[in-house]
Amino acid sequence: MFNIAATVIVLAAALVIYRAIKGPRIYDRVLAVNVIGTKTVVLLALIGYIYERPHFLDIALVYAIINFIATIAFLKYRQTGGLD
Amino acid sequence: MDIIRTIISGILIATGCFLIVIAAIGVVRFPDFYTRMHPAGKGDTLGQGLVLTGLMVYEGFDLISVKLLIIIIFIFIANPTATHALAKAAYVAGVKPWVKDEGDGK
């Protein structure tokens, strides 16, 4: 069950990589990276269940926080030209 | 009891995977930036929420399910916030919304 779910999520992330490469503007690329990051959080939780190591959930939580902060920081840098 | 819990978690995980795939197809296929934001903001958030809820039902109640609940709550708050900030940044930068037939119907 977890193997099939992880495979489906990896295929969905491979679809979104098309938009991250081709996207006509830089905002499309940031959106695609954000979507891939959300999928990565789910994938980390599923991998923790596949290998029966629950410590992967801590990595998933940290990855969710890093994903959010990276998006906000990049947008602020893009809008104001600095991170002050 | 154990079989019922496994079946419920399987249904939740399958629905979440379906929503995640639909969100990915929407991000690839929609014609405009603002319309692409729609599957990324809603479908993806609900899909990951359903998958992680399925894992939580599979696990039962202990420290691991509490960690899963923390991840779900954080992404339910953070992902729409990031999408909203992205839409505002694109609007300030002057990205035009998509119009269906430009100069044809009028």
N, CA and C atoms of all chains as a GROMACS GRO file, in nm:
protein
  570
    1MET      N    1   0.084  -0.121   0.000
    1MET     CA    2   0.000   0.000   0.000
    1MET      C    3   0.087   0.126   0.000
    2PHE      N    4   0.185   0.131   0.092
    2PHE     CA    5   0.269   0.250   0.100
    2PHE      C    6   0.360   0.261  -0.022
    3ASN      N    7   0.402   0.145  -0.075
    3ASN     CA    8   0.488   0.148  -0.193
    3ASN      C    9   0.416   0.209  -0.313
    4ILE      N   10   0.288   0.167  -0.331
    4ILE     CA   11   0.212   0.219  -0.445
    4ILE      C   12   0.188   0.369  -0.429
    5ALA      N   13   0.154   0.412  -0.307
    5ALA     CA   14   0.130   0.554  -0.283
    5ALA      C   15   0.257   0.636  -0.308
    6ALA      N   16   0.373   0.583  -0.264
    6ALA     CA   17   0.499   0.656  -0.286
    6ALA      C   18   0.531   0.665  -0.434
    7THR      N   19   0.505   0.557  -0.509
    7THR     CA   20   0.531   0.560  -0.654
    7THR      C   21   0.444   0.663  -0.724
    8VAL      N   22   0.315   0.667  -0.685
    8VAL     CA   23   0.223   0.763  -0.748
    8VAL      C   24   0.266   0.906  -0.719
    9ILE      N   25   0.313   0.931  -0.596
    9ILE     CA   26   0.352   1.067  -0.561
    9ILE      C   27   0.480   1.107  -0.635
   10VAL      N   28   0.573   1.012  -0.653
   10VAL     CA   29   0.695   1.042  -0.729
   10VAL      C   30   0.661   1.074  -0.874
   11LEU      N   31   0.565   0.999  -0.932
   11LEU     CA   32   0.525   1.028  -1.071
   11LEU      C   33   0.460   1.165  -1.082
   12ALA      N   34   0.378   1.203  -0.982
   12ALA     CA   35   0.316   1.336  -0.984
   12ALA      C   36   0.422   1.445  -0.975
   13ALA      N   37   0.524   1.423  -0.891
   13ALA     CA   38   0.632   1.523  -0.881
   13ALA      C   39   0.709   1.532  -1.012
   14ALA      N   40   0.725   1.418  -1.082
   14ALA     CA   41   0.792   1.422  -1.212
   14ALA      C   42   0.711   1.499  -1.315
   15LEU      N   43   0.576   1.496  -1.302
   15LEU     CA   44   0.493   1.580  -1.389
   15LEU      C   45   0.518   1.728  -1.362
   16VAL      N   46   0.527   1.764  -1.234
   16VAL     CA   47   0.539   1.906  -1.199
   16VAL      C   48   0.676   1.961  -1.240
   17ILE      N   49   0.778   1.874  -1.248
   17ILE     CA   50   0.911   1.920  -1.291
   17ILE      C   51   0.905   1.982  -1.430
   18TYR      N   52   0.813   1.931  -1.515
   18TYR     CA   53   0.794   1.992  -1.648
   18TYR      C   54   0.762   2.141  -1.636
   19ARG      N   55   0.670   2.173  -1.543
   19ARG     CA   56   0.633   2.314  -1.525
   19ARG      C   57   0.749   2.393  -1.465
   20ALA      N   58   0.828   2.330  -1.378
   20ALA     CA   59   0.941   2.401  -1.318
   20ALA      C   60   1.048   2.433  -1.422
   21ILE      N   61   1.063   2.348  -1.522
   21ILE     CA   62   1.164   2.375  -1.625
   21ILE      C   63   1.110   2.472  -1.728
   22LYS      N   64   0.986   2.452  -1.774
   22LYS     CA   65   0.936   2.526  -1.888
   22LYS      C   66   0.875   2.660  -1.852
   23GLY      N   67   0.820   2.671  -1.727
   23GLY     CA   68   0.740   2.783  -1.684
   23GLY      C   69   0.781   2.918  -1.739
   24PRO      N   70   0.690   2.993  -1.804
   24PRO     CA   71   0.734   3.113  -1.874
   24PRO      C   72   0.784   3.223  -1.782
   25ARG      N   73   0.733   3.229  -1.659
   25ARG     CA   74   0.781   3.331  -1.566
   25ARG      C   75   0.848   3.264  -1.448
   26ILE      N   76   0.912   3.350  -1.368
   26ILE     CA   77   0.982   3.295  -1.252
   26ILE      C   78   0.882   3.254  -1.144
   27TYR      N   79   0.762   3.314  -1.145
   27TYR     CA   80   0.663   3.277  -1.044
   27TYR      C   81   0.608   3.137  -1.067
   28ASP      N   82   0.600   3.097  -1.195
   28ASP     CA   83   0.560   2.960  -1.224
   28ASP      C   84   0.660   2.860  -1.166
   29ARG      N   85   0.788   2.896  -1.175
   29ARG     CA   86   0.890   2.804  -1.124
   29ARG      C   87   0.884   2.796  -0.972
   30VAL      N   88   0.861   2.913  -0.906
   30VAL     CA   89   0.850   2.910  -0.759
   30VAL      C   90   0.729   2.828  -0.717
   31LEU      N   91   0.619   2.842  -0.792
   31LEU     CA   92   0.498   2.764  -0.760
   31LEU      C   93   0.524   2.615  -0.776
   32ALA      N   94   0.595   2.577  -0.882
   32ALA     CA   95   0.623   2.435  -0.904
   32ALA      C   96   0.714   2.380  -0.795
   33VAL      N   97   0.812   2.459  -0.753
   33VAL     CA   98   0.902   2.413  -0.647
   33VAL      C   99   0.826   2.398  -0.515
   34ASN      N  100   0.730   2.488  -0.491
   34ASN     CA  101   0.648   2.478  -0.370
   34ASN      C  102   0.564   2.350  -0.371
   35VAL      N  103   0.505   2.319  -0.488
   35VAL     CA  104   0.424   2.198  -0.499
   35VAL      C  105   0.510   2.073  -0.479
   36ILE      N  106   0.631   2.074  -0.540
   36ILE     CA  107   0.720   1.959  -0.524
   36ILE      C  108   0.762   1.943  -0.378
   37GLY      N  109   0.781   2.055  -0.308
   37GLY     CA  110   0.817   2.047  -0.167
   37GLY      C  111   0.708   1.984  -0.083
   38THR      N  112   0.580   2.021  -0.112
   38THR     CA  113   0.469   1.959  -0.039
   38THR      C  114   0.464   1.808  -0.065
   39LYS      N  115   0.485   1.770  -0.192
   39LYS     CA  116   0.487   1.627  -0.223
   39LYS      C  117   0.602   1.557  -0.153
   40THR      N  118   0.715   1.626  -0.138
   40THR     CA  119   0.830   1.566  -0.072
   40THR      C  120   0.802   1.538   0.076
   41VAL      N  121   0.726   1.628   0.140
   41VAL     CA  122   0.690   1.604   0.281
   41VAL      C  123   0.609   1.475   0.295
   42VAL      N  124   0.509   1.459   0.207
   42VAL     CA  125   0.428   1.337   0.211
   42VAL      C  126   0.513   1.215   0.181
   43LEU      N  127   0.605   1.229   0.085
   43LEU     CA  128   0.691   1.117   0.047
   43LEU      C  129   0.783   1.076   0.162
   44LEU      N  130   0.833   1.176   0.237
   44LEU     CA  131   0.918   1.142   0.351
   44LEU      C  132   0.841   1.066   0.458
   45ALA      N  133   0.715   1.108   0.483
   45ALA     CA  134   0.634   1.035   0.580
   45ALA      C  135   0.609   0.892   0.534
   46LEU      N  136   0.580   0.875   0.403
   46LEU     CA  137   0.556   0.740   0.352
   46LEU      C  138   0.682   0.654   0.358
   47ILE      N  139   0.799   0.713   0.331
   47ILE     CA  140   0.924   0.637   0.338
   47ILE      C  141   0.951   0.593   0.483
   48GLY      N  142   0.917   0.680   0.577
   48GLY     CA  143   0.928   0.641   0.716
   48GLY      C  144   0.844   0.521   0.751
   49TYR      N  145   0.727   0.508   0.685
   49TYR     CA  146   0.645   0.390   0.710
   49TYR      C  147   0.694   0.269   0.633
   50ILE      N  148   0.750   0.290   0.512
   50ILE     CA  149   0.797   0.176   0.433
   50ILE      C  150   0.915   0.108   0.503
   51TYR      N  151   1.011   0.188   0.550
   51TYR     CA  152   1.127   0.130   0.617
   51TYR      C  153   1.107   0.112   0.767
   52GLU      N  154   0.987   0.147   0.818
   52GLU     CA  155   0.952   0.135   0.959
   52GLU      C  156   1.051   0.211   1.048
   53ARG      N  157   1.082   0.331   1.004
   53ARG     CA  158   1.164   0.420   1.086
   53ARG      C  159   1.087   0.549   1.108
   54PRO      N  160   1.025   0.568   1.224
   54PRO     CA  161   0.942   0.688   1.245
   54PRO      C  162   1.021   0.816   1.260
   55HIS      N  163   1.155   0.808   1.260
   55HIS     CA  164   1.232   0.932   1.272
   55HIS      C  165   1.223   1.017   1.146
   56PHE      N  166   1.178   0.956   1.035
   56PHE     CA  167   1.165   1.034   0.913
   56PHE      C  168   1.059   1.142   0.927
   57LEU      N  169   0.968   1.128   1.024
   57LEU     CA  170   0.864   1.231   1.041
   57LEU      C  171   0.925   1.363   1.088
   58ASP      N  172   1.031   1.355   1.169
   58ASP     CA  173   1.097   1.479   1.211
   58ASP      C  174   1.157   1.550   1.090
   59ILE      N  175   1.218   1.470   1.001
   59ILE     CA  176   1.274   1.529   0.880
   59ILE      C  177   1.164   1.591   0.795
   60ALA      N  178   1.048   1.525   0.789
   60ALA     CA  179   0.936   1.578   0.711
   60ALA      C  180   0.888   1.710   0.769
   61LEU      N  181   0.880   1.719   0.900
   61LEU     CA  182   0.836   1.845   0.965
   61LEU      C  183   0.934   1.958   0.936
   62VAL      N  184   1.064   1.928   0.948
   62VAL     CA  185   1.165   2.031   0.921
   62VAL      C  186   1.160   2.071   0.773
   63TYR      N  187   1.136   1.973   0.684
   63TYR     CA  188   1.130   2.005   0.542
   63TYR      C  189   1.010   2.094   0.509
   64ALA      N  190   0.897   2.072   0.579
   64ALA     CA  191   0.780   2.158   0.558
   64ALA      C  192   0.810   2.301   0.598
   65ILE      N  193   0.877   2.317   0.713
   65ILE     CA  194   0.910   2.452   0.759
   65ILE      C  195   1.007   2.519   0.663
   66ILE      N  196   1.110   2.444   0.617
   66ILE     CA  197   1.209   2.502   0.525
   66ILE      C  198   1.144   2.541   0.393
   67ASN      N  199   1.050   2.458   0.346
   67ASN     CA  200   0.981   2.486   0.220
   67ASN      C  201   0.904   2.618   0.228
   68PHE      N  202   0.829   2.636   0.336
   68PHE     CA  203   0.751   2.758   0.355
   68PHE      C  204   0.842   2.880   0.365
   69ILE      N  205   0.946   2.870   0.448
   69ILE     CA  206   1.034   2.985   0.468
   69ILE      C  207   1.109   3.020   0.340
   70ALA      N  208   1.147   2.917   0.261
   70ALA     CA  209   1.218   2.943   0.136
   70ALA      C  210   1.130   3.018   0.038
   71THR      N  211   1.002   2.979   0.028
   71THR     CA  212   0.911   3.050  -0.063
   71THR      C  213   0.894   3.196  -0.021
   72ILE      N  214   0.867   3.217   0.108
   72ILE     CA  215   0.845   3.354   0.156
   72ILE      C  216   0.971   3.438   0.140
   73ALA      N  217   1.088   3.379   0.171
   73ALA     CA  218   1.212   3.456   0.161
   73ALA      C  219   1.244   3.490   0.016
   74PHE      N  220   1.219   3.396  -0.076
   74PHE     CA  221   1.247   3.426  -0.216
   74PHE      C  222   1.155   3.536  -0.268
   75LEU      N  223   1.025   3.531  -0.227
   75LEU     CA  224   0.932   3.634  -0.275
   75LEU      C  225   0.968   3.770  -0.218
   76LYS      N  226   1.011   3.774  -0.091
   76LYS     CA  227   1.049   3.902  -0.034
   76LYS      C  228   1.174   3.957  -0.102
   77TYR      N  229   1.268   3.868  -0.133
   77TYR     CA  230   1.389   3.911  -0.204
   77TYR      C  231   1.355   3.963  -0.342
   78ARG      N  232   1.258   3.898  -0.406
   78ARG     CA  233   1.219   3.939  -0.541
   78ARG      C  234   1.145   4.073  -0.539
   79GLN      N  235   1.063   4.094  -0.436
   79GLN     CA  236   0.982   4.216  -0.431
   79GLN      C  237   1.063   4.337  -0.390
   80THR      N  238   1.144   4.322  -0.285
   80THR     CA  239   1.209   4.439  -0.229
   80THR      C  240   1.356   4.447  -0.264
   81GLY      N  241   1.415   4.342  -0.320
   81GLY     CA  242   1.555   4.347  -0.356
   81GLY      C  243   1.648   4.327  -0.239
   82GLY      N  244   1.596   4.284  -0.125
   82GLY     CA  245   1.680   4.259  -0.009
   82GLY      C  246   1.605   4.180   0.094
   83LEU      N  247   1.674   4.132   0.195
   83LEU     CA  248   1.608   4.051   0.297
   83LEU      C  249   1.612   4.118   0.433
   84ASP      N  250   1.620   4.251   0.436
   84ASP     CA  251   1.628   4.320   0.565
   84ASP      C  252   1.494   4.320   0.638
   85MET      N  253  -1.103  -0.545   1.391
   85MET     CA  254  -1.076  -0.405   1.426
   85MET      C  255  -0.953  -0.355   1.350
   86ASP      N  256  -0.851  -0.440   1.346
   86ASP     CA  257  -0.729  -0.400   1.277
   86ASP      C  258  -0.751  -0.391   1.126
   87ILE      N  259  -0.829  -0.486   1.076
   87ILE     CA  260  -0.856  -0.487   0.931
   87ILE      C  261  -0.937  -0.363   0.892
   88ILE      N  262  -1.034  -0.326   0.975
   88ILE     CA  263  -1.117  -0.208   0.945
   88ILE      C  264  -1.030  -0.082   0.941
   89ARG      N  265  -0.936  -0.074   1.037
   89ARG     CA  266  -0.849   0.043   1.041
   89ARG      C  267  -0.760   0.050   0.917
   90THR      N  268  -0.710  -0.067   0.874
   90THR     CA  269  -0.627  -0.069   0.754
   90THR      C  270  -0.706  -0.030   0.631
   91ILE      N  271  -0.832  -0.076   0.623
   91ILE     CA  272  -0.914  -0.042   0.505
   91ILE      C  273  -0.943   0.108   0.502
   92ILE      N  274  -0.976   0.165   0.618
   92ILE     CA  275  -1.005   0.310   0.622
   92ILE      C  276  -0.881   0.390   0.583
   93SER      N  277  -0.766   0.349   0.636
   93SER     CA  278  -0.645   0.424   0.601
   93SER      C  279  -0.609   0.406   0.454
   94GLY      N  280  -0.637   0.288   0.396
   94GLY     CA  281  -0.613   0.268   0.254
   94GLY      C  282  -0.701   0.356   0.168
   95ILE      N  283  -0.828   0.369   0.206
   95ILE     CA  284  -0.919   0.457   0.130
   95ILE      C  285  -0.872   0.602   0.138
   96LEU      N  286  -0.832   0.645   0.258
   96LEU     CA  287  -0.786   0.784   0.273
   96LEU      C  288  -0.660   0.809   0.192
   97ILE      N  289  -0.565   0.713   0.195
   97ILE     CA  290  -0.441   0.733   0.121
   97ILE      C  291  -0.467   0.733  -0.029
   98ALA      N  292  -0.559   0.645  -0.076
   98ALA     CA  293  -0.588   0.642  -0.220
   98ALA      C  294  -0.653   0.772  -0.265
   99THR      N  295  -0.748   0.826  -0.184
   99THR     CA  296  -0.810   0.953  -0.220
   99THR      C  297  -0.708   1.067  -0.222
  100GLY      N  298  -0.617   1.066  -0.125
  100GLY     CA  299  -0.515   1.170  -0.122
  100GLY      C  300  -0.421   1.162  -0.241
  101CYS      N  301  -0.384   1.039  -0.281
  101CYS     CA  302  -0.297   1.024  -0.398
  101CYS      C  303  -0.369   1.071  -0.524
  102PHE      N  304  -0.498   1.040  -0.534
  102PHE     CA  305  -0.577   1.088  -0.648
  102PHE      C  306  -0.576   1.240  -0.656
  103LEU      N  307  -0.598   1.306  -0.541
  103LEU     CA  308  -0.600   1.453  -0.540
  103LEU      C  309  -0.462   1.510  -0.573
  104ILE      N  310  -0.356   1.443  -0.527
  104ILE     CA  311  -0.222   1.493  -0.556
  104ILE      C  312  -0.191   1.483  -0.705
  105VAL      N  313  -0.232   1.371  -0.767
  105VAL     CA  314  -0.209   1.356  -0.911
  105VAL      C  315  -0.291   1.459  -0.989
  106ILE      N  316  -0.417   1.483  -0.946
  106ILE     CA  317  -0.500   1.583  -1.012
  106ILE      C  318  -0.438   1.722  -1.001
  107ALA      N  319  -0.381   1.752  -0.882
  107ALA     CA  320  -0.316   1.882  -0.864
  107ALA      C  321  -0.194   1.895  -0.956
  108ALA      N  322  -0.118   1.785  -0.971
  108ALA     CA  323   0.000   1.792  -1.058
  108ALA      C  324  -0.041   1.813  -1.204
  109ILE      N  325  -0.146   1.742  -1.248
  109ILE     CA  326  -0.194   1.760  -1.385
  109ILE      C  327  -0.244   1.902  -1.405
  110GLY      N  328  -0.313   1.957  -1.303
  110GLY     CA  329  -0.362   2.094  -1.314
  110GLY      C  330  -0.249   2.194  -1.322
  111VAL      N  331  -0.142   2.175  -1.244
  111VAL     CA  332  -0.029   2.268  -1.251
  111VAL      C  333   0.036   2.263  -1.388
  112VAL      N  334   0.038   2.145  -1.451
  112VAL     CA  335   0.098   2.137  -1.584
  112VAL      C  336   0.005   2.194  -1.690
  113ARG      N  337  -0.126   2.170  -1.680
  113ARG     CA  338  -0.214   2.191  -1.793
  113ARG      C  339  -0.285   2.326  -1.798
  114PHE      N  340  -0.302   2.393  -1.683
  114PHE     CA  341  -0.381   2.516  -1.685
  114PHE      C  342  -0.309   2.626  -1.763
  115PRO      N  343  -0.386   2.718  -1.824
  115PRO     CA  344  -0.324   2.809  -1.920
  115PRO      C  345  -0.254   2.930  -1.861
  116ASP      N  346  -0.277   2.963  -1.735
  116ASP     CA  347  -0.232   3.091  -1.684
  116ASP      C  348  -0.169   3.072  -1.547
  117PHE      N  349  -0.096   3.172  -1.502
  117PHE     CA  350  -0.033   3.161  -1.370
  117PHE      C  351  -0.137   3.158  -1.259
  118TYR      N  352  -0.237   3.247  -1.266
  118TYR     CA  353  -0.336   3.255  -1.158
  118TYR      C  354  -0.424   3.130  -1.153
  119THR      N  355  -0.451   3.073  -1.271
  119THR     CA  356  -0.529   2.948  -1.268
  119THR      C  357  -0.443   2.831  -1.222
  120ARG      N  358  -0.312   2.836  -1.248
  120ARG     CA  359  -0.224   2.730  -1.197
  120ARG      C  360  -0.216   2.734  -1.046
  121MET      N  361  -0.236   2.854  -0.989
  121MET     CA  362  -0.230   2.864  -0.844
  121MET      C  363  -0.346   2.791  -0.777
  122HIS      N  364  -0.455   2.773  -0.851
  122HIS     CA  365  -0.574   2.708  -0.795
  122HIS      C  366  -0.548   2.563  -0.754
  123PRO      N  367  -0.497   2.475  -0.843
  123PRO     CA  368  -0.468   2.339  -0.796
  123PRO      C  369  -0.353   2.333  -0.696
  124ALA      N  370  -0.256   2.426  -0.709
  124ALA     CA  371  -0.143   2.420  -0.617
  124ALA      C  372  -0.185   2.459  -0.476
  125GLY      N  373  -0.282   2.551  -0.464
  125GLY     CA  374  -0.321   2.596  -0.332
  125GLY      C  375  -0.420   2.506  -0.263
  126LYS      N  376  -0.513   2.450  -0.342
  126LYS     CA  377  -0.621   2.373  -0.278
  126LYS      C  378  -0.602   2.223  -0.290
  127GLY      N  379  -0.583   2.175  -0.414
  127GLY     CA  380  -0.576   2.030  -0.433
  127GLY      C  381  -0.457   1.967  -0.363
  128ASP      N  382  -0.344   2.035  -0.367
  128ASP     CA  383  -0.225   1.979  -0.305
  128ASP      C  384  -0.238   1.975  -0.153
  129THR      N  385  -0.293   2.085  -0.096
  129THR     CA  386  -0.309   2.089   0.050
  129THR      C  387  -0.402   1.980   0.099
  130LEU      N  388  -0.517   1.966   0.030
  130LEU     CA  389  -0.612   1.864   0.075
  130LEU      C  390  -0.556   1.724   0.050
  131GLY      N  391  -0.481   1.705  -0.060
  131GLY     CA  392  -0.425   1.573  -0.088
  131GLY      C  393  -0.326   1.529   0.018
  132GLN      N  394  -0.234   1.618   0.054
  132GLN     CA  395  -0.138   1.577   0.157
  132GLN      C  396  -0.207   1.558   0.291
  133GLY      N  397  -0.311   1.640   0.319
  133GLY     CA  398  -0.384   1.621   0.443
  133GLY      C  399  -0.450   1.485   0.451
  134LEU      N  400  -0.507   1.440   0.338
  134LEU     CA  401  -0.573   1.309   0.337
  134LEU      C  402  -0.472   1.195   0.352
  135VAL      N  403  -0.358   1.206   0.280
  135VAL     CA  404  -0.257   1.099   0.292
  135VAL      C  405  -0.205   1.088   0.434
  136LEU      N  406  -0.173   1.203   0.495
  136LEU     CA  407  -0.118   1.198   0.630
  136LEU      C  408  -0.225   1.157   0.731
  137THR      N  409  -0.353   1.192   0.705
  137THR     CA  410  -0.459   1.143   0.793
  137THR      C  411  -0.473   0.991   0.783
  138GLY      N  412  -0.454   0.938   0.661
  138GLY     CA  413  -0.456   0.792   0.645
  138GLY      C  414  -0.344   0.725   0.723
  139LEU      N  415  -0.226   0.784   0.720
  139LEU     CA  416  -0.116   0.730   0.800
  139LEU      C  417  -0.146   0.738   0.949
  140MET      N  418  -0.214   0.846   0.989
  140MET     CA  419  -0.249   0.863   1.131
  140MET      C  420  -0.349   0.759   1.177
  141VAL      N  421  -0.448   0.728   1.090
  141VAL     CA  422  -0.545   0.623   1.122
  141VAL      C  423  -0.477   0.487   1.129
  142TYR      N  424  -0.381   0.463   1.038
  142TYR     CA  425  -0.308   0.338   1.037
  142TYR      C  426  -0.226   0.320   1.164
  143GLU      N  427  -0.176   0.432   1.217
  143GLU     CA  428  -0.083   0.423   1.329
  143GLU      C  429  -0.155   0.400   1.461
  144GLY      N  430  -0.273   0.462   1.478
  144GLY     CA  431  -0.332   0.460   1.611
  144GLY      C  432  -0.290   0.584   1.686
  145PHE      N  433  -0.307   0.584   1.817
  145PHE     CA  434  -0.277   0.705   1.893
  145PHE      C  435  -0.149   0.688   1.972
  146ASP      N  436  -0.042   0.750   1.925
  146ASP     CA  437   0.080   0.759   2.005
  146ASP      C  438   0.158   0.882   1.961
  147LEU      N  439   0.287   0.886   1.991
  147LEU     CA  440   0.366   1.007   1.963
  147LEU      C  441   0.379   1.031   1.813
  148ILE      N  442   0.387   0.922   1.734
  148ILE     CA  443   0.404   0.937   1.590
  148ILE      C  444   0.281   1.002   1.527
  149SER      N  445   0.162   0.962   1.571
  149SER     CA  446   0.041   1.023   1.513
  149SER      C  447   0.029   1.169   1.556
  150VAL      N  448   0.079   1.203   1.673
  150VAL     CA  449   0.078   1.344   1.714
  150VAL      C  450   0.171   1.426   1.624
  151LYS      N  451   0.288   1.366   1.590
  151LYS     CA  452   0.378   1.435   1.497
  151LYS      C  453   0.312   1.453   1.361
  152LEU      N  454   0.242   1.350   1.315
  152LEU     CA  455   0.171   1.361   1.186
  152LEU      C  456   0.066   1.471   1.191
  153LEU      N  457  -0.005   1.481   1.306
  153LEU     CA  458  -0.107   1.586   1.321
  153LEU      C  459  -0.042   1.725   1.318
  154ILE      N  460   0.076   1.736   1.379
  154ILE     CA  461   0.146   1.865   1.376
  154ILE      C  462   0.183   1.902   1.233
  155ILE      N  463   0.232   1.802   1.155
  155ILE     CA  464   0.267   1.830   1.015
  155ILE      C  465   0.144   1.873   0.936
  156ILE      N  466   0.030   1.803   0.958
  156ILE     CA  467  -0.093   1.837   0.884
  156ILE      C  468  -0.136   1.980   0.916
  157ILE      N  469  -0.138   2.016   1.045
  157ILE     CA  470  -0.184   2.151   1.083
  157ILE      C  471  -0.090   2.257   1.026
  158PHE      N  472   0.041   2.229   1.031
  158PHE     CA  473   0.136   2.329   0.980
  158PHE      C  474   0.118   2.350   0.830
  159ILE      N  475   0.102   2.239   0.755
  159ILE     CA  476   0.089   2.258   0.609
  159ILE      C  477  -0.046   2.320   0.576
  160PHE      N  478  -0.152   2.288   0.653
  160PHE     CA  479  -0.280   2.352   0.626
  160PHE      C  480  -0.274   2.502   0.651
  161ILE      N  481  -0.187   2.547   0.739
  161ILE     CA  482  -0.173   2.691   0.758
  161ILE      C  483  -0.075   2.749   0.656
  162ALA      N  484   0.039   2.680   0.633
  162ALA     CA  485   0.150   2.741   0.560
  162ALA      C  486   0.131   2.740   0.410
  163ASN      N  487   0.070   2.633   0.356
  163ASN     CA  488   0.066   2.622   0.210
  163ASN      C  489  -0.026   2.727   0.146
  164PRO      N  490  -0.150   2.752   0.198
  164PRO     CA  491  -0.228   2.862   0.141
  164PRO      C  492  -0.165   2.999   0.164
  165THR      N  493  -0.091   3.014   0.275
  165THR     CA  494  -0.024   3.142   0.298
  165THR      C  495   0.083   3.167   0.193
  166ALA      N  496   0.161   3.062   0.162
  166ALA     CA  497   0.265   3.076   0.060
  166ALA      C  498   0.204   3.105  -0.076
  167THR      N  499   0.092   3.038  -0.107
  167THR     CA  500   0.027   3.061  -0.236
  167THR      C  501  -0.029   3.202  -0.245
  168HIS      N  502  -0.085   3.252  -0.135
  168HIS     CA  503  -0.138   3.388  -0.133
  168HIS      C  504  -0.026   3.490  -0.152
  169ALA      N  505   0.088   3.467  -0.085
  169ALA     CA  506   0.201   3.558  -0.101
  169ALA      C  507   0.253   3.556  -0.245
  170LEU      N  508   0.250   3.437  -0.306
  170LEU     CA  509   0.295   3.424  -0.444
  170LEU      C  510   0.203   3.499  -0.539
  171ALA      N  511   0.070   3.488  -0.516
  171ALA     CA  512  -0.026   3.559  -0.601
  171ALA      C  513  -0.010   3.709  -0.586
  172LYS      N  514   0.012   3.755  -0.462
  172LYS     CA  515   0.027   3.899  -0.440
  172LYS      C  516   0.154   3.951  -0.505
  173ALA      N  517   0.264   3.874  -0.494
  173ALA     CA  518   0.389   3.916  -0.556
  173ALA      C  519   0.377   3.921  -0.707
  174ALA      N  520   0.307   3.823  -0.765
  174ALA     CA  521   0.291   3.824  -0.911
  174ALA      C  522   0.202   3.940  -0.955
  175TYR      N  523   0.098   3.972  -0.874
  175TYR     CA  524   0.009   4.082  -0.911
  175TYR      C  525   0.080   4.216  -0.902
  176VAL      N  526   0.163   4.232  -0.798
  176VAL     CA  527   0.239   4.356  -0.785
  176VAL      C  528   0.340   4.369  -0.899
  177ALA      N  529   0.396   4.255  -0.941
  177ALA     CA  530   0.495   4.259  -1.049
  177ALA      C  531   0.431   4.277  -1.187
  178GLY      N  532   0.296   4.271  -1.194
  178GLY     CA  533   0.231   4.304  -1.319
  178GLY      C  534   0.202   4.187  -1.411
  179VAL      N  535   0.177   4.070  -1.356
  179VAL     CA  536   0.137   3.957  -1.439
  179VAL      C  537  -0.010   3.971  -1.472
  180LYS      N  538  -0.041   3.965  -1.604
  180LYS     CA  539  -0.181   3.985  -1.645
  180LYS      C  540  -0.259   3.854  -1.633
  181PRO      N  541  -0.385   3.862  -1.589
  181PRO     CA  542  -0.470   3.741  -1.589
  181PRO      C  543  -0.505   3.699  -1.732
  182TRP      N  544  -0.536   3.573  -1.746
  182TRP     CA  545  -0.564   3.514  -1.876
  182TRP      C  546  -0.708   3.546  -1.917
  183VAL      N  547  -0.729   3.588  -2.041
  183VAL     CA  548  -0.863   3.616  -2.094
  183VAL      C  549  -0.887   3.520  -2.209
  184LYS      N  550  -1.013   3.474  -2.223
  184LYS     CA  551  -1.033   3.360  -2.312
  184LYS      C  552  -1.011   3.393  -2.459
  185ASP      N  553  -1.099   3.471  -2.521
  185ASP     CA  554  -1.070   3.505  -2.661
  185ASP      C  555  -1.047   3.656  -2.669
  186GLU      N  556  -0.922   3.692  -2.683
  186GLU     CA  557  -0.885   3.833  -2.681
  186GLU      C  558  -0.915   3.896  -2.815
  187GLY      N  559  -1.001   4.001  -2.812
  187GLY     CA  560  -1.028   4.076  -2.933
  187GLY      C  561  -1.108   4.002  -3.037
  188ASP      N  562  -1.161   3.885  -3.002
  188ASP     CA  563  -1.235   3.808  -3.102
  188ASP      C  564  -1.385   3.823  -3.083
  189GLY      N  565  -1.432   3.806  -2.958
  189GLY     CA  566  -1.576   3.810  -2.931
  189GLY      C  567  -1.630   3.951  -2.928
  190LYS      N  568  -1.544   4.052  -2.899
  190LYS     CA  569  -1.595   4.189  -2.888
  190LYS      C  570  -1.553   4.265  -3.011
   0.00000   0.00000   0.00000
